[in-house]
Amino acid sequence: MDNLLRSQSFISRSAWTEPRLQQQQTHTCIKLSDYHHHHHGSCKIIYGKKRASDQDNNGRWKDIEDQPLYLASEYGWKVRRLEEDQDELRNVAQIQAEAFHQPLAFFDDLFFQFFKAEVLAGLIYKLKNSPPSRYACLVAESPTDANSKSQRKLVGVVDVTALRDEAVLQQLHGAEEYLYVSGLAVSKSFRRRKIGSCLLKACEVLSILWGFNYLVLRAYEDDLGARTLYANAGYRVVSGDPPWMTSWIGRRRRVLMIKQCNFLNLI
């Protein structure tokens, strides 16, 4: 399943936080093992979750609720890190399964359910066994009411993983590791609405927060729609699968695309 998500990673302005949180200017302690922040001059980018507070009638601060902080907000969509609760995990598995499942002539519904269960199991495994600064599942929300957890609707997802494949590193000048973008999927009823572009922007923000200089992904050579999306986001083709993988095995040829991250591009 992991190979499938990596091979079919088709559909990755500045970091954005809730205006309400900005106005209150409240801060709480954030565990470095779970959340990260990065400073560039006067601009501060934060991601994770933050507890909003307000004052009661006696002037004392009181907690209201956990509010999400967003990596990117473009075209009306907001991207944040996945919250590890059952509903969100199931929603992510549904979106990715719909995107990557290959329809079958017989018993398609049954095999789809098996595939979705496999996707969910893989997601849970990665979340439990990957350090929080080495793997992240990012989700895009609909612009209904991102402040209300009950009204948040997930419309897209992408995985980012820190890797160090030697064959890929040969294409990256001086890099020891890179962030690999995979499993990018958008809900069927929300496609062609710039959600993929917003997810890719969030990947770039995350790469800067984690200190990576390069983003890497793979796309099918004949998938012009996906390649156009990536090219518009700043990715360029640097290599492709060797001929024996397509001629002898009969697999669709993939191209390797990279993007060098630059904080100035996010301003």
Secondary structure, DSSP 8 states (H G I E B T S, - for coil): -HHHHHHT-------B--HHHHHHT------TTT-EEEEETTEEEEEEEEEEEEE-TTS-EEEEEEEEEBSEEETTEEEEE---SHHHHHHHHHHHHHHH----SSSHHHHHHHHHHHHHHHHHHHHHHS-TTTEEEEEEE-SS-TT-GGG--EEEEEEEEEE--HHHHTTSTT-S-EEEEEEEEE-GGGTTSSHHHHHHHHHHHHHHHHT-SEEEEEEETT-HHHHHHHHHTT-EEEEE--HHHHHTS----EEEEEEE--GGGG-
